[in-house]
Amino acid sequence: MVSILIDRIGELVTQDGPARRDAAVVVEGDRIAWIGPAADAPAADERIDADGAAVIPGFVDSHAHLMFAGDRAAEFAARMAGAKYTGGGIRTTVAATRAAGDDQLLANGRRLTAEMRRQGTTTVEIKSGYGLTVADEERSLRLARELTGETTFLGAHVVPDGDPDAYVELVTGPMLAAAAPYAKWIDVFCDRGAFTGEQARAVLTAGIAAGLQPRLHANQLEAGPGVQLAVDLGAASADHCTHLTPADLDALAGGDTVATLLPGAEFSTRSPYPDARALLDAGVTVALATDCNPGSSYTSSMPFCIALAVREMGMTPAEALWSATAGGARALRRDDIGRLIVGARADLAVLDAPSFLHLAYRPGVPLIRTVLHNGVPQ
């Protein structure tokens, strides 16, 4: 088993306490084996000289839509010219995805996950939801499983055509049966123009009965039943949380559902940003994720989302980094990622900067120097 010493670290962010100075890390295989003062570091087979740079946990992107084909740049340009976002463009991507071959879909997924890795993301959740037929949802998840273990069945993304109740029956019946072997999670878009609270409950309860864990898109376009439904069903996360009522805040604060915020979507749709400060002050656990998708948030950059959270959502740089690492792990109900502690998975990033503060301080600058994923330098 190869061991790697990472030393001359300027600032080590473990997310298990305050940042540490003059520390070193030893990785053995795919796990962190030792953390302590650099002067006491044990010998290792290989060495990475951080040269005074900061070391942080790998980012955990707990909400991404990477199984798609096509491009919606024209839709983005229209929004920048004043058109409002309605979510209706999802159907454009559905048509392109259905027409694409397996090799094309998988190649696009590999391209995006590699893009994420270069920017420090070591764990990503990938949703289906651009197939919306039994066969296309099954293949999206089957292909996504080649890229991550965190796969989510999102057959209830939008109603492709016809009767919404009949489509819910399809999603909770044959489509769920085909998708479940390749999925860990089940999700539903509960919002204006998508699925009602009653329909969303039916989808999620069917998924739970099939052995999948719930999470859902909630309250992106307007206040509605999504957040409280998530808490009621014990969902791991309620994602977007852009429009919240006091009752929504109380529900999240009283449960263990993570509020996953997706500022890339607000950036790309010119919508109001979520109030992260209100969530944090209420005691809610907050995660940050990219929502990477071709329509409403075509970014793969967690550092960009950190900068937006600090600039637009009332988060401190430390809170934003925690939400992009340990918070994302909580949203996936994982305790082996998102932190640098002995026994955790050896997923980390060496920055090209002396402090994690630079992630927000220098937006748009490529600050990831080296990434270790499962203990392997990338």
N, C-alpha and C positions, 0 to 999 in steps of 0.2 A: 504494500500500500504506500503510495507516494505521499510524502508530507511536504507542505509549503509553508515557509515563514514569511509573513508580511510585516515588515518593520519600518522604522523611520517614519512612522505615521504622525502627522501633525495633529490630527483630531480624529478620534475614533468614536463614531456614533453607534452605540450598541442597541439603543431603544430599550435598554434595561437599566436605565439610570442616566445621569448626566454624561455629556461627552467627556472622553478621557484623553489626556495628553501623555506623551511618552509611553504609549502602549504598543503592544505587538500582538499578532494573531497567528496561531498555527492551525493549519488545516490538514487533516489526515483523511484521505479518500474523499468522500462527499460530505464530511461533517466537520464542524469546528471542534478542535481538540483542546485548545488552550487559548486563554486570553489573560494577559497580565502585563506587568512592567517590562519594558523592552530589555532592560538589563538582565532580567531573569528568564528570557525566552530560551526554550530548549532548542537543540539543534534540529535541523530539518533537511530534507533531500534537496529542496529548491528554495529560492528566495525571491521575493518581490520587494524591491526597494520603493517605498511610497514617496521618498524624497520630500517629506514635509507635507504631503497632501492629506486631505481628509479621506476617511474610509467610512462608508455607510452600508446598511443592508441593501440588498437588491430590491428594486421596486416591485410591489405586488399589484398588478393591474387587474382588478377584480370585476371589470365590466368592459368587454370588447366584442365587436361583431366582425370577425375576420373572414368568415366563409361567404364570400360574395364574388361576383364578377361585375364588370362595368364601371362607369364613371358618372358622377353627377356634378361635375364642375360648373356646368351651365346653370344648374339649380342654385349653386352657391353664389354665382355672379348675380343671378336675379334677386336673391335675398340682399346682397350688398347694394343693389339698386332700389331696395325698398319693399320687395315682396315679403310677405309674412310666411313663417314656417308653420306648416300644418301637419307634417308627418306623412302626407300623401305620396311623397316621392319614393317611399319604401317600395311601392308597387313597381316602379321603374327598375329598381335593383332586383326585385323578384324575377322579372322577365329575363334580365341578363343572366342571372344565376341559373335559372332553369335551362337556359340555352347553352351554358358552358359545360365542358367535359370535366371529368374528375381531375385529370392532370392539371387543367387550367385553375380550378378552384384550389387544389392543394398547393400549386406553385404560388398563387397569390397569398395564401395563408402563410407559407414559408417565408415569402418576401417580407410580410408585415411583422412576423414574429422575430425575424432577424433584425429588422429595423428597430424594433423595441429593445432587443438585447443590446444593440450598440448604444442605446440611450439609458442602459442600466436596469431594464426590466428583466427579472429572472423568473417570474411566475406570471402567467396570463390566463384569465378565464376567457373562453371562446363560446359564443352563442350560435345556435342555428337561427332560423327566422327569416331567411331570404329564399326559402324553397316553397313552403306552405302547401306542399302535397306530401302524401305519405312517403313516396320514394325520394323526393328531394330533401326532406327533413332528415330522413334516415341517412342518406349519403353525406349530408353536411356534417352530421355528428360523427359518422364513421371516419371521415377525413380529418375532422378536428381532433379526434383522439390520437392521431399521429403527431400532433403538435403540443398537446397538453392533456393532463389528467383532469383539468377543471373545465368540463364541457357542460353546456346548459341547453336544454331543449326549450326553444322559444317558438314553437309552432303557433302560439297565440301572440303573434307580433302585430298583425293587422288581419282584417277579414279580406281575403283576396277577391271575392266576389260573392254575390248571392245572399243567402240568409245567415245572419250572424249566429243564431242558435244552432242551426244545422252545422255550421263550421265548428262550433264548440264541441258538438257531438263527435265530429271527425277527430278533433284534436285530442279529446279525452278517450277516444276509442282506438281505432286502427293506427292513427299517427303516433300516439303515445306508446302503443305496443311495439311499434317498429323502432322508435327512437330510444326507448328506455335502456336497451342493452349498451348503448354508447354514451349515455348521459349520466352525470352525477347530480345535476340540478334541474329544476323546472322553473320557468319564468313566464310572465305574462305582462303585456303592456296594458295597464289599467289607467285609462285617461280618456279625455275627449277625443272622439273619432276612432277609438280603438275598442277596448272591452270594458263593459260595466263591472261594478263591484260584484254583482251576482255571478256574472260569467267568469270573472277572474277567480272567484272562490271555487267555482266548479272545476276549473282547469287545475288549480293548485291542489285541491283535495284529491283529485284523481291522480296527480303526480305523486303525492305523498303516499297514497295507497299502493302505487307501483314501485315504491322504494326510493323515489327521488326527493331531494331536499329543496324547499321553496326559497325563492327570491323573486322580486318583481320590480318592474318599472312603475313608478308611482309619482303622481303629482308633478309631472313635468310641465304640462300645458296649462293646468289650472288645479285648484284645490279640489279634492275628490276623496273617494273612499280608500284609495290604494294604500296609503301609509298605515291607516288603522287596521286594514285587512292584513297587511304584512305582520304587524305586531300580534294580532289575534291568532294568526296561524303559526307564529314562531318562526317566521322567515329569517334567514341569515342576514338579509339586507333589503332595504327599500332604496331604490336607486333613482336619482335625480333630485327629489325632495325640493323642487324649486319653489313651489307654492304650498306653504304650510299654514295651518290654523293653530291657535293655541292648543286645541285638543290633540292635534297631530304631535306637537312638541311634547305634550304630557305623555302621550302613548309611547313615543320613542324613548323618553326618559325613564319610563316605568318598565320597559321591556329590555330584551337583549338583542333586538334587531339593530343592525348598523345602518346609519344613514350614509349611503355612498353618493358623493357629490361628483358631478361630471362637468366641470367648467368649460371644457372644450366645446360642449354642445351650446352653451350660452354664447360663447365667443362666435361660433359659426352661424348661429341663428339670430344674433342681435336681440337676445331675450334677457330679462332680468336674471342676475346671478342668484343662486341660493344664499341664504343668510347663515353662513357657517358659524358666525359668532354667536347667534342666538342658539343654535344647536349645541355648541360647546358649553355655553354658559348654563344651559339646561341640564348638562350632564350626559348628553347623548354621545355615543361612540361614533366618530366620523371617519369615513374612508374617502380617499380620492382615487379616481380612475379616469382613463382617457375617453371611454365610450367610442373607441375607434370604429368608425363606420363610414361608408362612402357618401352619406348624405348630410348628416347633421353634426359630425365631429370627425373629420378625416385627419386626425392627428394620432400619432403613435408615441408621443413624447410625454412621459410623466414629469420631467423637469418643467416643461411648458405649463402643465396643469398646476404644478406647485407654484409657479410664478403668478398664474392667474388667481389662485386661491389666496395668495398673500396680497396681491394688488386689489382684487375686486371683492373678496368674500370675508374679509376681516380676520383672517388667520395669521398667526405669527409664523415665521419661517420654521420654527421647531414644530409647531402643531401641524403644518402642512407636510413636512417630511414624515412625521409620525403617521399621519393619515395615509400617505402614499406607500408606507412600508408595513408597520405593525397594524395599522387600521385596515389596510387591504387584506392582511392575513386574517384579521377578525371577521371580515366580510365573507371570507371563504372558510371560516371556522377551522383555521389552521394555527398551530402553535410552534411549528417547526420552521417557519419562514418569517420574514419581516423583522427579525431581531438577530443580533450577533451575540449568541450565548453558547457556552459549551454544550454540545449535543445537537445544536440546530443545524439545518442544512447549510452547507458552505456556499451561500449565495451572497455576494457582496460586490460593491463597486468602489474603485479607487478614483477619486475625482481629480481633475486637473485644476485644483484650487485648494487653498489651505483650510477652508471651512465650508460646511454644508450651507452656510448663509448665501454663498455665491449662486446656489441653484435659483434663488429668487432675485438676488442682487444683479445677476448677469443673464437676464432672460434671452433665450434664443441662441446662446453660445454653447457649443458642444463641449461639455465639461466632464464627460465620462472618459477616463483614460484607460482603465482596465476593468473588466468584468470577470468574476468567477461565478460559474453556474455549476452546482453540484461538485464544487471543488476544482473545476477545470477552467483554466484561463481561456477566455474567448477571443 
